[in-house]
Amino acid sequence: MNRIGLWISSLLVVFALLSSTLFVVDQRQFGVVYALGQIKEVITEPGLHFKLPPPLQNVNYIDKRLLTLDSPDNEPMLTAEKQRVVIDWYVRWRITDPQAYIRNVGLDEKAGTNQLNRVVRNAFQEQINKRTVKELLSLKREELMDDVKEDVLVVVRGAKPWGVDVVDVRITRADYVDTITESVYRRMEAERKRVANELRSTGGAEGEKIRADADRQREVTIANAYRDAQKIKGEGDAQAARLYAESFGRDPQFAQFYRSLEAYKSSFNSKGDVMVLDPGSSEFFKGMRGTPGGAPARK
C-alpha cells in the first residue's frame, strides 16, 4: 500500500509540474513570458504553449483588443478668450508592442489608461487654449480632435515609445461651466425678449399703418359712393319732375287731384293723428267729395 501511495503521489507531482509548463493564450490577449523578472518571450498567436515551471518562468497576459478611455473628470479648461468650458471626450487605443509597453508604461492596461489620460488631457488643454468657444462648437471641432490625436501620437511615439497606437479621439460634449451657462442663458433670454419686443412694436406700427390706410380707403369709397348716389338721385328727381311737369301740363285737373292724394297720404300717415274739420265747407276734402273741381272729368 505504501508503494502504491508513493506512486500516486509521484504521478500527481509530475502532473502538477507538467501542467505548470503549459498555458493557453486567448485570441484577445498577448502572452508575455518572464524569466527571473525579465521578458523572455511575447506570444501573439493564440493556442497552447509551453514554458519552464515557476519560479523559473511566469506568464502575464495583456489585452490586445481595441480599448476605450473615457474622460474621468469634468475639470474646466480655458479657451482663447479665457472662457471656462467643460468637455467630455473618449480615446480609442490598443497595445501594439507588449515589450515596449511593459518597459515604458506598466504591466497592465490600467497603467496605460492612467498615463494616456494625462497626455490626452494636456493635449486638449493646449489645443483649446488656441481656439475660441465658437470654433470649439463649430465645424472646426473636427480639426481640434485631429490636432489632439497628433499631439498624443507624438508623445506615445517619442524617445521611449509606449508600444501603443491611438486610433481615434472624439469629443462627446462641450459646454460652459454651470455658473457661466446660467449667465449665458439669461443673456440669451434677454436678447430673445428684446428681439420679440422689437418685432411686436414693428408689427404694431405696421398694423396701425394698414388700419389707417384701410379707414382712409373706406371713407373715400363711401364718399365716392354717396356722391354717385346723390348724382343719380338728382338725375332721377329731375327726370321725375320733368315727367310730372309734362303730365300735369297736359291735364291740370289730374295734377290737382294727384296733389290732393299726396296731401291726404301725408296727413293720414299715422293712425293716432286727429283732425277736426268740416268736410262740407273745407277745401281740403274737395277731392274726396267727387266734385268736378276735385277729380278729373270722365270722357
C-alpha positions as semicolon CSV with decimal commas, in nm:
position;residue;x (nm);y (nm);z (nm)
1;M;0,000;0,000;0,000
2;N;0,282;0,237;0,083
3;R;0,437;0,171;-0,256
4;I;0,104;0,247;-0,434
5;G;0,062;0,569;-0,241
6;L;0,415;0,670;-0,332
7;W;0,349;0,605;-0,699
8;I;0,026;0,806;-0,687
9;S;0,198;1,095;-0,509
10;S;0,480;1,088;-0,762
11;L;0,232;1,094;-1,051
12;L;0,048;1,389;-0,900
13;V;0,372;1,580;-0,859
14;V;0,471;1,506;-1,217
15;F;0,125;1,611;-1,340
16;A;0,148;1,936;-1,144
17;L;0,489;2,009;-1,290
18;L;0,367;1,935;-1,642
19;S;0,055;2,148;-1,601
20;S;0,270;2,438;-1,475
21;T;0,465;2,425;-1,800
22;L;0,150;2,458;-2,014
23;F;-0,050;2,774;-2,066
24;V;-0,318;2,892;-2,309
25;V;-0,311;3,226;-2,487
26;D;-0,653;3,362;-2,581
27;Q;-0,700;3,524;-2,922
28;R;-0,786;3,852;-2,746
29;Q;-0,458;3,860;-2,550
30;F;-0,083;3,875;-2,569
31;G;0,109;3,620;-2,362
32;V;0,428;3,759;-2,203
33;V;0,670;3,501;-2,061
34;Y;0,903;3,623;-1,785
35;A;1,226;3,452;-1,684
36;L;1,354;3,575;-1,348
37;G;1,176;3,910;-1,393
38;Q;1,297;3,966;-1,749
39;I;1,079;3,936;-2,060
40;K;1,174;3,610;-2,224
41;E;0,913;3,587;-2,499
42;V;0,598;3,759;-2,626
43;I;0,340;3,525;-2,772
44;T;0,097;3,686;-3,016
45;E;-0,066;3,373;-3,160
46;P;-0,348;3,205;-2,966
47;G;-0,322;2,841;-2,861
48;L;-0,144;2,606;-2,622
49;H;0,216;2,694;-2,537
50;F;0,500;2,565;-2,316
51;K;0,732;2,730;-2,061
52;L;0,951;2,634;-1,769
53;P;0,777;2,577;-1,438
54;P;0,767;2,856;-1,179
55;P;0,968;3,022;-1,042
56;L;1,189;2,984;-1,348
57;Q;0,931;3,131;-1,584
58;N;0,595;3,302;-1,535
59;V;0,324;3,425;-1,776
60;N;0,139;3,756;-1,777
61;Y;-0,148;3,845;-2,014
62;I;-0,213;4,181;-2,180
63;D;-0,530;4,271;-2,371
64;K;-0,472;4,318;-2,745
65;R;-0,824;4,442;-2,825
66;L;-0,926;4,799;-2,906
67;L;-0,965;4,975;-2,570
68;T;-1,169;5,283;-2,478
69;L;-1,057;5,558;-2,243
70;D;-1,334;5,795;-2,126
71;S;-1,263;6,132;-1,967
72;P;-1,263;6,061;-1,591
73;D;-1,338;6,417;-1,469
74;N;-1,505;6,742;-1,570
75;E;-1,234;6,988;-1,475
76;P;-1,281;7,316;-1,669
77;M;-1,043;7,427;-1,944
78;L;-0,975;7,780;-2,070
79;T;-1,040;7,887;-2,429
80;A;-0,854;8,157;-2,623
81;E;-1,091;8,426;-2,485
82;K;-1,044;8,291;-2,131
83;Q;-1,384;8,124;-2,113
84;R;-1,412;7,823;-1,882
85;V;-1,554;7,523;-2,066
86;V;-1,610;7,159;-1,976
87;I;-1,563;6,886;-2,236
88;D;-1,627;6,513;-2,234
89;W;-1,409;6,301;-2,460
90;Y;-1,303;5,945;-2,528
91;V;-0,999;5,782;-2,689
92;R;-0,982;5,450;-2,876
93;W;-0,640;5,287;-2,834
94;R;-0,468;4,948;-2,837
95;I;-0,140;4,790;-2,728
96;T;0,075;4,702;-3,031
97;D;0,415;4,625;-2,875
98;P;0,388;4,445;-2,539
99;Q;0,763;4,460;-2,464
100;A;0,784;4,838;-2,515
101;Y;0,458;4,881;-2,324
102;I;0,581;4,684;-2,022
103;R;0,920;4,858;-2,017
104;N;0,790;5,216;-2,055
105;V;0,433;5,210;-1,924
106;G;0,343;4,921;-1,693
107;L;0,237;4,562;-1,655
108;D;-0,137;4,601;-1,726
109;E;-0,390;4,814;-1,913
110;K;-0,467;5,028;-1,609
111;A;-0,116;5,176;-1,615
112;G;-0,158;5,275;-1,979
113;T;-0,501;5,423;-1,906
114;N;-0,366;5,646;-1,628
115;Q;-0,074;5,780;-1,831
116;L;-0,276;5,817;-2,151
117;N;-0,544;6,013;-1,965
118;R;-0,282;6,266;-1,851
119;V;-0,137;6,305;-2,202
120;V;-0,477;6,341;-2,369
121;R;-0,596;6,597;-2,118
122;N;-0,282;6,808;-2,161
123;A;-0,323;6,790;-2,540
124;F;-0,687;6,903;-2,514
125;Q;-0,593;7,189;-2,283
126;E;-0,321;7,307;-2,521
127;Q;-0,544;7,295;-2,830
128;I;-0,846;7,453;-2,660
129;N;-0,626;7,741;-2,540
130;K;-0,568;7,825;-2,909
131;R;-0,937;7,831;-3,003
132;T;-1,247;8,030;-2,921
133;V;-1,575;7,888;-2,799
134;K;-1,728;7,947;-3,142
135;E;-1,456;7,742;-3,308
136;L;-1,494;7,472;-3,044
137;L;-1,866;7,441;-3,118
138;S;-1,841;7,482;-3,497
139;L;-1,713;7,261;-3,777
140;K;-1,357;7,324;-3,656
141;R;-1,420;7,074;-3,378
142;E;-1,307;6,800;-3,620
143;E;-0,979;6,986;-3,672
144;L;-0,938;7,016;-3,296
145;M;-0,977;6,641;-3,244
146;D;-0,728;6,564;-3,521
147;D;-0,474;6,802;-3,366
148;V;-0,518;6,641;-3,023
149;K;-0,467;6,297;-3,176
150;E;-0,145;6,414;-3,345
151;D;-0,015;6,560;-3,018
152;V;-0,088;6,237;-2,831
153;L;0,082;6,026;-3,100
154;V;0,394;6,246;-3,078
155;V;0,416;6,166;-2,706
156;V;0,349;5,790;-2,724
157;R;0,588;5,751;-3,019
158;G;0,862;5,967;-2,868
159;A;1,212;5,878;-2,750
160;K;1,066;5,599;-2,535
161;P;0,777;5,452;-2,734
162;W;0,484;5,328;-2,531
163;G;0,408;5,043;-2,767
164;V;0,052;5,166;-2,816
165;D;-0,148;5,309;-3,107
166;V;-0,412;5,581;-3,068
167;V;-0,686;5,507;-3,321
168;D;-0,932;5,789;-3,258
169;V;-1,000;6,089;-3,034
170;R;-1,355;6,223;-3,004
171;I;-1,537;6,500;-2,814
172;T;-1,883;6,393;-2,694
173;R;-1,984;6,716;-2,518
174;A;-1,859;7,073;-2,495
175;D;-2,031;7,320;-2,264
176;Y;-1,971;7,615;-2,035
177;V;-1,927;7,558;-1,664
178;D;-2,253;7,581;-1,466
179;T;-2,205;7,940;-1,349
180;I;-2,128;8,068;-1,698
181;T;-2,404;7,856;-1,852
182;E;-2,664;8,021;-1,629
183;S;-2,545;8,372;-1,720
184;V;-2,536;8,278;-2,090
185;Y;-2,894;8,152;-2,072
186;R;-3,004;8,474;-1,902
187;R;-2,827;8,681;-2,168
188;M;-2,985;8,473;-2,444
189;E;-3,327;8,510;-2,283
190;A;-3,286;8,888;-2,257
191;E;-3,174;8,906;-2,620
192;R;-3,470;8,699;-2,738
193;K;-3,709;8,919;-2,537
194;R;-3,552;9,231;-2,690
195;V;-3,596;9,091;-3,040
196;A;-3,953;8,984;-2,961
197;N;-4,043;9,330;-2,826
198;E;-3,885;9,492;-3,130
199;L;-4,084;9,267;-3,363
200;R;-4,404;9,335;-3,168
201;S;-4,352;9,713;-3,182
202;T;-4,270;9,697;-3,553
203;G;-4,575;9,481;-3,614
204;G;-4,795;9,719;-3,412
205;A;-4,674;10,016;-3,616
206;E;-4,733;9,831;-3,942
207;G;-5,078;9,728;-3,817
208;E;-5,172;10,089;-3,733
209;K;-5,046;10,198;-4,073
210;I;-5,254;9,933;-4,250
211;R;-5,564;10,014;-4,043
212;A;-5,526;10,388;-4,112
213;D;-5,490;10,322;-4,484
214;A;-5,794;10,091;-4,478
215;D;-6,002;10,355;-4,294
216;R;-5,895;10,619;-4,545
217;Q;-5,988;10,396;-4,836
218;R;-6,322;10,319;-4,670
219;E;-6,400;10,689;-4,624
220;V;-6,300;10,764;-4,983
221;T;-6,511;10,475;-5,111
222;I;-6,814;10,582;-4,905
223;A;-6,775;10,945;-5,017
224;N;-6,747;10,846;-5,381
225;A;-7,048;10,615;-5,347
226;Y;-7,252;10,889;-5,174
227;R;-7,151;11,138;-5,444
228;D;-7,253;10,896;-5,721
229;A;-7,578;10,811;-5,539
230;Q;-7,666;11,176;-5,495
231;K;-7,586;11,241;-5,860
232;I;-7,805;10,952;-5,972
233;K;-8,079;11,057;-5,729
234;G;-8,066;11,416;-5,858
235;E;-8,086;11,297;-6,216
236;G;-8,381;11,072;-6,122
237;D;-8,558;11,358;-5,939
238;A;-8,501;11,588;-6,233
239;Q;-8,636;11,332;-6,476
240;A;-8,934;11,264;-6,244
241;A;-9,002;11,637;-6,212
242;R;-8,986;11,672;-6,588
243;L;-9,228;11,384;-6,636
244;Y;-9,460;11,525;-6,369
245;A;-9,449;11,867;-6,533
246;E;-9,526;11,723;-6,874
247;S;-9,807;11,513;-6,736
248;F;-9,952;11,796;-6,526
249;G;-9,928;12,037;-6,819
250;R;-10,139;11,806;-7,032
251;D;-10,416;11,765;-6,767
252;P;-10,434;12,032;-6,490
253;Q;-10,731;11,864;-6,321
254;F;-10,533;11,538;-6,288
255;A;-10,244;11,732;-6,143
256;Q;-10,471;11,891;-5,883
257;F;-10,621;11,550;-5,799
258;Y;-10,274;11,392;-5,766
259;R;-10,158;11,667;-5,533
260;S;-10,471;11,612;-5,319
261;L;-10,389;11,245;-5,291
262;E;-10,032;11,327;-5,186
263;A;-10,169;11,567;-4,923
264;Y;-10,409;11,301;-4,791
265;K;-10,128;11,043;-4,773
266;S;-9,906;11,280;-4,577
267;S;-10,189;11,391;-4,342
268;F;-10,325;11,045;-4,263
269;N;-9,987;10,873;-4,232
270;S;-10,028;10,786;-3,861
271;K;-10,325;10,614;-3,703
272;G;-10,304;10,841;-3,400
273;D;-10,348;11,165;-3,599
274;V;-10,669;11,355;-3,515
275;M;-10,812;11,631;-3,741
276;V;-11,124;11,838;-3,662
277;L;-11,260;11,980;-3,995
278;D;-11,594;12,034;-4,171
279;P;-11,583;11,813;-4,477
280;G;-11,865;12,011;-4,637
281;S;-11,708;12,351;-4,624
282;S;-11,337;12,263;-4,623
283;E;-11,143;12,287;-4,946
284;F;-10,911;12,009;-4,813
285;F;-11,171;11,733;-4,871
286;K;-11,284;11,861;-5,208
287;G;-11,108;11,570;-5,377
288;M;-11,294;11,320;-5,164
289;R;-11,634;11,469;-5,237
290;G;-11,601;11,389;-5,604
291;T;-11,688;11,742;-5,723
292;P;-11,596;11,836;-6,075
293;G;-11,317;12,051;-5,938
294;G;-11,181;11,774;-5,716
295;A;-11,138;11,494;-5,976
296;P;-11,075;11,477;-6,340
297;A;-11,378;11,462;-6,558
298;R;-11,460;11,138;-6,735
299;K;-11,480;11,143;-7,115
